Amino acid sequence: MKQKVSWYYLALLILAGESVFILPFVLPRIFRPTVLEVFQLDNVQLGACFFVYGIVALVSYLFGGPLADRYLPRKLMAIALWFTAFGGILFATFPSFKMLQILYGYWGFTTIFLFWAPMIKATRVWGGANSQGKAFGFLDGGRGLTGALFGLIGVFVFSFFITENVDVATLESRQYAFKNVIYYSSIIIAIVGTLTWFFMKPGIEEKQLQIEKITIDQIGVVLKLPAVRLLMVIILCAYVGYKITDILSQYANEVMLYNQVKSGQLGTFLQFLRPAIGILVGLIIDRFRISLCLVYSFAIAVFGGLLFAFGFIEPTRITMFMLSVIVVAIGVYAARALYFAVMEEGQIPLIYTGTAVGLISVVGFTPDIFAGLLYGYLLDSYPGELGFQYVFFMLAVFALIGGLASMAYYKIYRIK
């Protein structure tokens, strides 16, 4: 299919692609110690919120995927952004644990059923036949940059509205500051939704991206593809690693003894590493076999996970800590930038992209259900550095499995 899709299309795709996840994921990642305090949660309770999100998302992936093949991606994405921003109103009231779980279930619907598959399909459209690595590398790198900018804005807003020294601030003072972070984020998300609806139009006839109706047969056709089954395993393993990066700011706070502002700054630093890695991957990856590069990414993640798991990182080894964070980030973020880029290599038809993404994601993103609960249990059951070591060993094991699945993918499709 011949196409010429503009760069501002990609820019809006990137902006929307991260904005929709700011409230449920980016803010808790950057401000994890603060979120635990202002919502009065422990690690298991926060994990339970992600569990509810994951359950709703699991169903949403399955039914939202075919929806993306039936309706225009930009319209589904815009609606998702508006609905997600609306949830920020409840979030800013610091609801009870039960209400917070309901809110995360709501976000599981808005961010996945209406958004996820349309975003991936829109990215494939931009990449065409020969630039899938660039498309998905730039998407993930750009999303990382968007998250980092939100992180900077969030840290600035939090610091601006905190009425006293952060180390001695009262709970009410921290809640007031974080409430403003939520409000500013929600307003920006709603604006991005409006821009997406009106301006994110591909350079081809939009009806070429739509099927006439959704049928069971198309699901059967997609499930028979080896690429779809292998990507289920690859994405599951890569996503476990990505979820575990959520605790790096908490590690800085509890093990390296950083205060909440400094640990938040580390979370923001990670958000800047992600775009740097994604954009670098996007610039060079189309010269190589993408599935083989995915193998190398998992190998780096294994190494980084073991650096933490074996207890090499101590409070006095700040340089060692930062280098280890960078190693984990390279492995995890590179894998994240690449796993959907191999869809073209795996010969998955463009018009069935939404259906394929939905089926793959049903398995691939189950870490939204279990990862937060599992590492929350490990952190609460084994206080201090030991709990973190167990979590990073978990990262290394999943990365090893993902590397083996990626090698199988490479061997199948290098000949085809």
ABEGO torsion letter per residue (X at the ends): XBBBBBAAAAAAAAAAAAAAAAAAAAAAAAAAAAAAAAAGBBAAAAAAAAAAAAAAAAAAAAAAAAAAAABBAAAAAAAAAAAAAAAAAAAAAGBBAAAAAAAAAAAAAAAAAAAAAAAAAAAAAAAEAAAAAAAAAAAAAAAAAAAAAAAAAAAAAAAAABABBAAABBAAAAAAAAAAAAAAAAAAAAAAAAAAAAABBBABBAAAABBABBBAAAAAAAAABAAAAAAAAAAAAAAAAAAAAAAAAAAAAAAAGBBAAAAAAAAAAAAAAAAAAAAAAAAAAAABBAAAAAAAAAAAAAAAAAAAAAGABBAABAAAAAAAAAAAAAAAAAAAAAAAAAAAAAGBBAAAAAAAAAAAAAAAAAAAAAAAAAAAAAAAABBEAAAAAAAAAAAAAAAAAAAAAAAAAAAAAAAX
